[in-house]
Amino acid sequence: MKLVCSQSDLSTNLSLVSRAVPSRPTHPVLANVLLQADAETNQVSLTAFDLSLGIRTSFSAEVLEGGAIALPAKLLVDITSRLPEGEITLDDESGESTGEGLIVTLTPKSGRYQVRAMGAEEFPELPIIESSETIHLTTAALIEGLKGSLFATSADETKQVLTGVHLTVKQDTLEFAATDGHRLAVVETTNERPLDDNNQLELTVPARALRELQRMLAHSSSEETVAVSFDQGQIVFAWQNQRLTSRTLEGQYPVYRQLIPRQFERQVTLERRQFISTLERIAVLADQKNNIVKVSIDSEAQEITLSCEAQDVGNGRESMPAQISGDNIDIAFNVKYLMEGLKELPSSEIQMHLNQSLTPVIFTPLGGLKMTYLAMPVQLRN
């Protein structure tokens, strides 16, 4: 195998796929990146796979001799990222295995590096989904769905199904939902090409895989179409020259639709940025005690007051105008959960729907994306 490519192409694509290289591989070959060079198409593909998450990406190069080889990921990333810009020749000594095993030579314009490699045949195949359902989404819709749900996933590995985002595929929509038991985020986006039948598919995808997907999509144009295919236990996202595969999480996801109240006694319309900046100031004091912020809704004055009493430290209160319908009420929240959700609601104005001081509170954007954020209030202790 022999190829000539640019340092920036090799380095960028290596750092992209190496995020799927396990830090503690269960088998030596998993610490490698599989490099495949095709002389006919002049394409080089790189693959990393930890047996759950797999990332493949490809780029153009001058492939003088095709071939495949498994290269040590961390070492290769560290070397190529530090090489000067320009062309690099990659050569596996004409494919001849020396007594020391496979050796790959990298030749930048300023020197020569040799690394030990492994045979490509040892590298596990990425899963291929054959009898699959496939939907097509724009990058923009996928990013919206991920941005509005990933933050609400749980980090608690004991409740494994909550560490993922639950996807519900309907005929012409895809719904993203995430909950950690304290809050719930639901986003609905539209499929570019609807499914043929009325089947409804549901699966839960690990947040780790979706964060990598979000990172990869950030470099694509918003009009790019992503093909999403799923099968029992597996999901694949494919676009342009990139592909991400992930195992799905097993277990029954909570029936979250039942948590969202259908009717409300009170409704508040607020300017989102002003609400967040007021919360951020009050949070300085809330942080000193138990992260609790009190929200007092005053229907007569048409304003809400945010306050925090941090014993032995001090207290703070701040009011802001709001459009309020319904009776006055005091309600309290964990300020972290409140702010994280509000930051992801994609509109300048938001609505807050609530019933009693300890029943679920729903936040929705006014106009635009269909997103619902549910936060559970906490008990006020006098």
C-alpha positions in Angstrom: 0.0 0.0 0.0 1.2 3.5 -0.8 -0.5 6.8 -0.9 0.1 10.6 -0.8 -2.2 12.9 1.1 -2.2 16.3 2.8 -1.3 16.6 6.4 -4.5 18.5 7.2 -6.8 15.9 5.6 -5.1 13.0 7.4 -4.9 14.8 10.8 -8.5 16.1 10.7 -10.0 12.8 9.7 -7.9 10.9 12.2 -9.0 13.1 15.1 -12.6 12.7 14.0 -12.6 8.9 14.1 -10.3 8.4 17.0 -13.1 9.5 19.3 -14.5 6.0 18.8 -11.2 4.4 19.9 -11.7 2.9 23.4 -9.4 4.2 26.2 -9.2 0.7 27.6 -9.5 -1.7 24.6 -10.8 -5.2 25.3 -8.6 -6.4 22.4 -5.4 -4.9 21.1 -6.7 -4.3 17.6 -9.4 -1.9 18.9 -6.7 0.6 19.9 -6.1 1.0 16.2 -7.7 2.9 13.3 -8.4 0.9 10.1 -7.0 2.6 7.1 -8.3 1.5 3.7 -6.9 3.0 0.4 -8.6 2.5 -2.9 -6.5 3.0 -6.0 -9.5 3.2 -8.4 -11.4 5.9 -6.6 -8.4 7.6 -4.9 -10.2 7.6 -1.6 -8.8 6.8 1.8 -11.2 5.7 4.5 -10.5 5.6 8.3 -12.5 3.5 10.7 -12.5 3.3 14.5 -14.8 1.0 16.5 -15.2 0.2 20.2 -17.8 -2.6 19.5 -20.6 -0.2 20.4 -19.8 3.1 18.7 -18.2 3.1 15.2 -17.1 6.1 13.1 -16.0 5.9 9.5 -14.8 8.9 7.4 -13.1 9.2 4.0 -11.1 11.8 2.1 -9.4 12.1 -1.3 -5.7 11.2 -1.7 -3.4 10.0 -4.4 -3.5 6.2 -3.9 -0.5 4.7 -5.8 -1.1 1.2 -4.4 -4.4 0.2 -2.7 -4.5 -1.8 0.5 -5.7 -1.9 4.1 -3.9 -1.8 7.4 -4.7 -1.2 11.1 -2.6 1.7 12.6 -2.1 2.6 16.3 -4.7 5.4 16.8 -3.2 7.6 19.6 0.3 7.5 18.2 -0.8 8.3 14.7 -3.0 11.3 15.9 -0.1 12.6 18.0 2.4 12.4 15.2 0.2 13.7 12.3 -1.2 16.6 14.3 2.3 17.9 14.9 3.6 17.5 11.4 4.0 20.7 9.3 1.4 21.3 6.6 2.1 19.7 3.2 2.1 16.3 1.6 2.7 13.1 3.5 3.5 9.8 1.9 2.2 6.7 3.7 3.9 3.4 2.8 3.7 -0.1 4.3 7.0 -1.3 3.0 5.4 -2.7 -0.2 3.2 -4.8 2.1 6.1 -7.1 3.0 5.8 -8.2 6.6 9.3 -7.9 8.2 10.3 -10.1 11.0 9.1 -7.4 13.4 5.6 -7.4 12.0 4.0 -4.7 9.8 5.8 -1.4 9.7 4.2 1.8 8.2 6.4 4.7 7.1 5.1 8.3 7.2 7.3 10.6 5.1 6.5 14.3 5.5 8.7 16.8 3.7 10.8 17.2 6.8 11.6 13.7 7.9 10.5 10.1 8.3 8.5 8.2 11.0 7.9 4.5 11.3 5.1 2.9 13.3 4.2 -0.7 13.9 0.9 -1.7 12.5 -1.5 -4.7 12.5 -3.1 -6.6 9.7 -6.5 -5.2 8.6 -8.0 -8.7 8.7 -7.9 -8.5 12.6 -10.1 -5.4 12.7 -13.8 -6.1 13.4 -16.3 -5.2 10.6 -18.7 -2.3 11.2 -22.3 -3.5 11.5 -24.2 -3.4 8.2 -27.9 -3.0 8.4 -29.7 -4.8 5.6 -33.4 -5.3 6.2 -33.7 -1.9 7.7 -36.1 1.0 7.9 -34.5 4.2 6.6 -35.6 7.8 7.1 -33.9 10.9 5.7 -33.4 14.1 7.7 -31.7 17.4 7.0 -28.6 18.1 9.1 -30.4 21.1 10.5 -33.3 19.0 11.7 -31.0 16.4 13.3 -28.9 19.1 15.0 -32.1 20.8 16.4 -33.3 17.5 17.8 -30.0 16.6 19.4 -29.5 20.1 20.8 -32.9 20.1 22.4 -32.7 16.7 24.0 -29.1 15.6 24.8 -28.7 17.9 27.7 -31.5 16.2 29.6 -30.1 12.6 29.5 -28.9 11.0 32.7 -25.3 10.4 33.6 -26.3 7.7 36.0 -25.1 4.4 34.5 -27.3 2.4 36.9 -30.4 3.6 35.0 -28.8 2.8 31.6 -31.9 3.4 29.4 -32.0 7.0 30.7 -28.4 7.6 29.5 -29.7 7.7 26.0 -32.1 9.7 23.8 -35.3 7.9 22.9 -36.2 8.2 19.2 -39.7 7.7 18.0 -40.0 7.4 14.2 -43.5 8.1 12.9 -44.5 8.4 9.3 -43.3 11.9 8.7 -41.8 13.0 12.0 -39.0 12.0 14.3 -39.3 12.6 18.0 -36.4 13.0 20.3 -37.0 12.6 24.1 -34.6 12.6 27.0 -35.2 12.5 30.8 -33.1 12.0 33.9 -36.0 11.7 36.3 -36.0 15.4 37.2 -36.8 16.9 33.8 -37.9 15.9 30.4 -37.1 17.4 26.9 -39.1 16.4 23.8 -38.4 17.7 20.3 -40.3 16.9 17.1 -38.6 17.3 13.7 -39.8 16.5 10.2 -38.5 13.6 8.0 -37.4 14.7 4.5 -38.7 11.5 2.9 -41.6 10.0 4.9 -41.8 6.3 5.7 -44.1 4.4 3.3 -46.2 2.8 5.9 -47.7 3.9 9.2 -45.2 1.8 11.3 -44.0 3.5 14.4 -40.5 2.6 15.5 -38.9 3.3 18.8 -35.3 3.0 20.0 -33.0 4.5 22.6 -29.5 5.6 21.4 -26.6 6.2 23.8 -26.0 9.9 24.5 -22.2 9.4 23.9 -22.8 8.3 20.3 -25.2 11.2 19.7 -22.8 13.7 21.1 -20.2 12.5 18.5 -22.8 12.7 15.8 -23.6 16.3 16.9 -19.9 17.1 16.8 -19.5 15.6 13.3 -22.6 17.3 11.9 -21.4 20.7 13.0 -19.0 20.7 10.0 -21.7 19.8 7.4 -24.0 22.2 5.6 -27.5 22.5 7.1 -29.2 21.3 3.9 -27.2 18.1 3.8 -29.4 15.0 4.0 -28.6 12.3 6.6 -29.9 8.7 6.0 -30.8 7.1 9.3 -31.2 3.3 9.3 -32.2 1.1 12.1 -32.5 -2.5 13.0 -32.8 -4.6 16.1 -30.0 -3.3 18.4 -28.3 -1.0 15.9 -28.6 2.4 14.3 -26.6 3.9 11.4 -26.3 7.6 10.4 -24.7 8.1 6.9 -24.0 11.3 5.0 -21.5 12.4 2.4 -18.3 10.5 3.2 -19.1 9.9 6.8 -20.9 7.2 8.8 -21.6 6.7 12.5 -23.0 3.4 13.8 -24.1 2.7 17.4 -25.7 0.0 19.4 -29.0 0.9 20.9 -29.8 0.6 24.6 -32.0 -2.2 25.8 -34.8 -1.7 28.3 -38.2 -0.1 28.5 -38.1 3.7 28.2 -40.5 5.6 30.4 -43.9 6.4 28.9 -43.0 10.1 29.0 -46.1 11.4 27.2 -48.2 10.5 30.3 -46.1 12.9 32.4 -47.1 15.9 30.3 -50.3 17.5 31.6 -53.0 18.3 29.0 -54.6 21.2 30.8 -53.2 24.1 32.8 -54.6 26.6 35.2 -51.9 29.2 34.7 -49.9 30.5 31.7 -47.0 32.9 31.7 -45.3 34.4 28.6 -41.7 35.6 29.2 -38.8 37.1 27.3 -36.4 34.2 27.3 -33.0 36.0 27.4 -34.1 38.3 30.2 -35.4 35.4 32.2 -32.1 33.5 31.7 -29.9 36.5 32.7 -32.0 37.2 35.8 -31.7 33.5 36.7 -28.0 33.6 36.3 -27.7 36.5 38.7 -29.9 34.8 41.3 -28.1 31.5 40.8 -25.0 33.1 42.4 -26.8 33.0 45.7 -28.7 29.8 45.0 -25.4 28.1 44.5 -24.3 29.0 48.0 -27.1 26.9 49.5 -29.1 24.3 47.7 -29.5 25.5 44.2 -33.1 26.4 44.8 -34.7 29.5 43.3 -38.2 30.7 44.1 -40.4 32.0 41.3 -43.4 34.2 42.5 -46.0 34.8 39.8 -48.0 38.0 40.4 -51.1 38.2 38.1 -52.1 41.8 39.2 -48.7 43.3 38.6 -48.1 41.2 35.5 -44.6 40.3 36.7 -42.6 37.4 38.1 -40.1 37.7 40.9 -37.2 35.4 41.3 -35.7 35.2 44.8 -33.2 33.2 46.8 -32.6 33.1 50.6 -29.2 31.7 51.4 -28.9 31.6 55.2 -25.7 33.0 56.7 -24.8 34.4 53.2 -27.5 36.8 52.1 -30.5 37.0 49.8 -31.5 38.4 46.4 -34.6 39.1 44.5 -35.3 40.5 41.1 -38.6 41.1 39.1 -39.3 41.1 35.4 -42.5 41.8 33.4 -44.6 38.9 32.1 -48.0 38.2 30.5 -49.8 36.2 33.1 -53.2 34.4 33.1 -54.4 32.6 36.2 -54.0 33.1 40.0 -50.9 34.1 41.9 -48.6 31.3 42.9 -45.1 30.6 44.4 -43.1 27.8 43.0 -39.5 26.7 43.4 -37.0 25.0 41.1 -33.5 23.6 41.0 -31.9 26.6 39.2 -29.6 24.3 37.2 -32.4 22.3 35.6 -34.3 25.5 34.9 -31.4 27.3 33.1 -30.2 24.3 31.1 -33.7 23.8 29.6 -34.3 27.5 28.9 -31.0 27.8 27.1 -32.1 25.2 24.6 -35.5 26.6 23.8 -35.0 28.2 20.4 -37.1 31.3 20.5 -37.0 34.9 21.9 -40.2 34.4 23.8 -41.3 31.3 25.8 -44.4 30.2 27.6 -44.6 28.6 31.0 -47.6 26.4 31.7 -48.4 25.3 35.2 -51.1 24.0 37.6 -50.0 23.7 41.3 -46.8 24.4 43.1 -45.7 20.7 43.0 -47.1 19.6 39.6 -45.0 19.4 36.4 -44.3 22.8 34.8 -44.0 22.9 31.0 -41.9 25.4 29.0 -42.4 25.8 25.2 -40.9 28.2 22.6 -43.3 30.6 21.0 -43.2 29.8 17.3 -40.6 27.8 15.4 -39.5 24.4 16.6 -41.9 22.0 18.4 -40.1 21.5 21.7 -41.5 20.8 25.2 -39.4 21.1 28.3 -40.8 19.7 31.5 -39.2 20.6 34.9 -40.4 19.2 38.2 -40.7 21.9 40.9 -39.3 21.3 44.4 -40.8 21.8 47.8 -40.3 25.2 49.3 -39.0 25.0 52.9 -39.7 28.1 54.9 
